[in-house]
Amino acid sequence: MINFEYIRTSTAKAAVDAKTKNKAAQFIAGGTNLVDLMKKGVTAPQRLIDINALPLKEITNDSRGVSIGALVPNSVAAENKLVMEKHPLLSMALNAGASAQLRNMATVGGNIMQRTRCPYFYDITMPCNKRQPQSGCGAMDGYNRMHAIFGASDKCIAVHPSDMCVALAALNATVIVNTTKGEKKIAFVDFHRLPGDTPELDNNLAAGELITAVHIPANHFNKSYYLKVRDRLSYAFALVSVAVALEVNDGVIKSASIAMGGVAHKAWRLTEVEKYLIGKGTTANVFKDAAEIGLKDAKTYQHNAYKVKLGKSAIVEALTKATS
Ligand SMILES: Cc1cc2nc3c(=O)[nH]c(=O)nc-3n(C[C@H](O)[C@H](O)[C@H](O)COP(=O)(O)OP(=O)(O)OC[C@H]3O[C@@H](n4cnc5c(N)ncnc54)[C@H](O)[C@@H]3O)c2cc1C
């Protein structure tokens, strides 16, 4: 058995101080990812800092947008009236994740920080540069059906598994972070990293920093849809997912924001597709061209080439569902 210490904190400052002092400590929120990782020996924090008593469970709204506290459970955020009215895309993405029981435990902060589901990361007998830097990548020449088609490196081809994060990327959210020097804000699209030479780093959160909330700015999107393609209808991670948010007036697209999940080390914004769609009508041909643009730079591995065709179909389907 691997022993660890456990402490509870009741303020963000105490939590950040405790983690800054002990680099081998980790925050625990719902525990739905961290405890699994500890049981499998993927991670062994010397101290767990329980943040569940922190006052980070509010969902608020003002003229600038909606803020969701880091400790709001995924199920509460998905069913919140403000979120459903103002950002139905986020509600759909949250409800597509995991299972009802898991969504009751999983928090917004923990969802952002969850680790990849690459089987080589979870299997401590296999090489994995993310789990153990410089040990190699088992997936590269192994079984890579679930893996990245965008932004991968020769060190890591893992994908970020979250559904919620795909919607937050499309909605131009900001992550609010508490540090020893006060509060800072990180644009959601810059929060997670590509693997490069340091795949052990999932994101740009520095040691000791605590996510306190996500902020979603007010927008003019009037059509949206989250499409998740998976092996089973529930309790399965995305093979490919698409979050679409559009502003459509008189059948013409005025603004567009699209992100894909299951394809990269982070939610993958399709900026070229967004540019292409502006000024276009909501027709099948436009959506087909958009899908071609979206997948044109995909790089596949032995078992995941199917994601290109699937990704194109998913883009067409998500755009069609959003506008129908
Ligand atoms: C069987 C199963 C199926 C799943 N299916 C899906 C799915 O389909 N889609 C999907 O999106 N997710 C899925 N998940 C993942 C689930 O959404 C995550 O496990 C959950 O969101 C993590 O939240 P948590 O609060 O439990 O985090 P924890 O497990 O408590 O923590 C996870 C990580 O986040 C860090 N952390 C937590 N809160 C903060 C904070 N405020 N600031 C900084 N760091 C923090 C912790 O230190 C830890 O490293 C699934 C999980 C399981 C077990």
The ligand as an SDF file (V2000), in Angstrom:
LIG
                    3D

 53 58  0  0  0  0  0  0  0  0999 V2000
  -15.9770    5.5020  -16.3390 C   0  0  0  0  0  0  0  0  0  0  0  0
  -15.7630    6.9630  -16.6500 C   0  0  0  0  0  0  0  0  0  0  0  0
  -16.2990    7.4810  -17.8170 C   0  0  0  0  0  0  0  0  0  0  0  0
  -16.1020    8.8320  -18.1280 C   0  0  0  0  0  0  0  0  0  0  0  0
  -16.6180    9.3280  -19.2970 N   0  0  0  0  0  0  0  0  0  0  0  0
  -16.4250   10.6350  -19.6120 C   0  0  0  0  0  0  0  0  0  0  0  0
  -16.9160   11.1840  -20.8130 C   0  0  0  0  0  0  0  0  0  0  0  0
  -17.5590   10.5140  -21.6100 O   0  0  0  0  0  0  0  0  0  0  0  0
  -16.6860   12.5040  -21.0650 N   0  0  0  0  0  0  0  0  0  0  0  0
  -15.9850   13.2970  -20.1990 C   0  0  0  0  0  0  0  0  0  0  0  0
  -15.8080   14.4850  -20.4690 O   0  0  0  0  0  0  0  0  0  0  0  0
  -15.4850   12.7950  -19.0570 N   0  0  0  0  0  0  0  0  0  0  0  0
  -15.6880   11.4960  -18.7480 C   0  0  0  0  0  0  0  0  0  0  0  0
  -15.1680   10.9890  -17.5950 N   0  0  0  0  0  0  0  0  0  0  0  0
  -14.2540   11.7970  -16.8120 C   0  0  0  0  0  0  0  0  0  0  0  0
  -14.9190   12.6190  -15.7670 C   0  0  0  0  0  0  0  0  0  0  0  0
  -15.6250   13.6770  -16.4030 O   0  0  0  0  0  0  0  0  0  0  0  0
  -13.7840   13.1710  -14.9100 C   0  0  0  0  0  0  0  0  0  0  0  0
  -13.2840   12.0790  -14.1630 O   0  0  0  0  0  0  0  0  0  0  0  0
  -14.2550   14.2510  -13.9840 C   0  0  0  0  0  0  0  0  0  0  0  0
  -14.7490   15.3580  -14.7010 O   0  0  0  0  0  0  0  0  0  0  0  0
  -13.1140   14.7300  -13.0800 C   0  0  0  0  0  0  0  0  0  0  0  0
  -13.6540   15.6160  -12.1230 O   0  0  0  0  0  0  0  0  0  0  0  0
  -13.4000   15.3800  -10.5640 P   0  0  0  0  0  0  0  0  0  0  0  0
  -14.0000   16.5280   -9.8610 O   0  0  0  0  0  0  0  0  0  0  0  0
  -13.8550   14.0300  -10.1450 O   0  0  0  0  0  0  0  0  0  0  0  0
  -11.8180   15.4670  -10.5530 O   0  0  0  0  0  0  0  0  0  0  0  0
  -10.7490   14.7600   -9.5830 P   0  0  0  0  0  0  0  0  0  0  0  0
  -10.6540   13.3190   -9.9270 O   0  0  0  0  0  0  0  0  0  0  0  0
  -11.0080   15.1260   -8.1740 O   0  0  0  0  0  0  0  0  0  0  0  0
   -9.4360   15.5170  -10.0540 O   0  0  0  0  0  0  0  0  0  0  0  0
   -8.9350   15.3420  -11.3580 C   0  0  0  0  0  0  0  0  0  0  0  0
   -7.6920   16.2260  -11.4950 C   0  0  0  0  0  0  0  0  0  0  0  0
   -8.0600   17.5980  -11.4460 O   0  0  0  0  0  0  0  0  0  0  0  0
   -7.3300   18.2930  -10.4550 C   0  0  0  0  0  0  0  0  0  0  0  0
   -8.2620   19.3040   -9.9600 N   0  0  0  0  0  0  0  0  0  0  0  0
   -9.5280   19.1130   -9.5440 C   0  0  0  0  0  0  0  0  0  0  0  0
  -10.1160   20.3010   -9.2780 N   0  0  0  0  0  0  0  0  0  0  0  0
   -9.1690   21.2540   -9.5070 C   0  0  0  0  0  0  0  0  0  0  0  0
   -9.1620   22.6750   -9.4260 C   0  0  0  0  0  0  0  0  0  0  0  0
  -10.2530   23.3740   -9.0350 N   0  0  0  0  0  0  0  0  0  0  0  0
   -8.0300   23.3420   -9.7560 N   0  0  0  0  0  0  0  0  0  0  0  0
   -6.9120   22.6630  -10.1650 C   0  0  0  0  0  0  0  0  0  0  0  0
   -6.8750   21.3260  -10.2530 N   0  0  0  0  0  0  0  0  0  0  0  0
   -7.9890   20.6320   -9.9500 C   0  0  0  0  0  0  0  0  0  0  0  0
   -6.9580   17.2140   -9.4420 C   0  0  0  0  0  0  0  0  0  0  0  0
   -5.7910   17.5830   -8.7260 O   0  0  0  0  0  0  0  0  0  0  0  0
   -6.7020   16.0320  -10.3540 C   0  0  0  0  0  0  0  0  0  0  0  0
   -5.4020   16.1230  -10.8960 O   0  0  0  0  0  0  0  0  0  0  0  0
  -15.3810    9.6560  -17.2480 C   0  0  0  0  0  0  0  0  0  0  0  0
  -14.8570    9.1390  -16.0570 C   0  0  0  0  0  0  0  0  0  0  0  0
  -15.0450    7.8090  -15.7550 C   0  0  0  0  0  0  0  0  0  0  0  0
  -14.4760    7.2630  -14.4720 C   0  0  0  0  0  0  0  0  0  0  0  0
  1  2  1  0
  2  3  1  0
  2 52  2  0
  3  4  2  0
  4  5  1  0
  4 50  1  0
  5  6  2  0
  6  7  1  0
  6 13  1  0
  7  8  2  0
  7  9  1  0
  9 10  1  0
 10 11  2  0
 10 12  1  0
 12 13  2  0
 13 14  1  0
 14 15  1  0
 14 50  1  0
 15 16  1  0
 16 17  1  0
 16 18  1  0
 18 19  1  0
 18 20  1  0
 20 21  1  0
 20 22  1  0
 22 23  1  0
 23 24  1  0
 24 25  2  0
 24 26  1  0
 24 27  1  0
 27 28  1  0
 28 29  2  0
 28 30  1  0
 28 31  1  0
 31 32  1  0
 32 33  1  0
 33 34  1  0
 33 48  1  0
 34 35  1  0
 35 36  1  0
 35 46  1  0
 36 37  1  0
 36 45  1  0
 37 38  2  0
 38 39  1  0
 39 40  1  0
 39 45  2  0
 40 41  1  0
 40 42  2  0
 42 43  1  0
 43 44  2  0
 44 45  1  0
 46 47  1  0
 46 48  1  0
 48 49  1  0
 50 51  2  0
 51 52  1  0
 52 53  1  0
M  END
$$$$
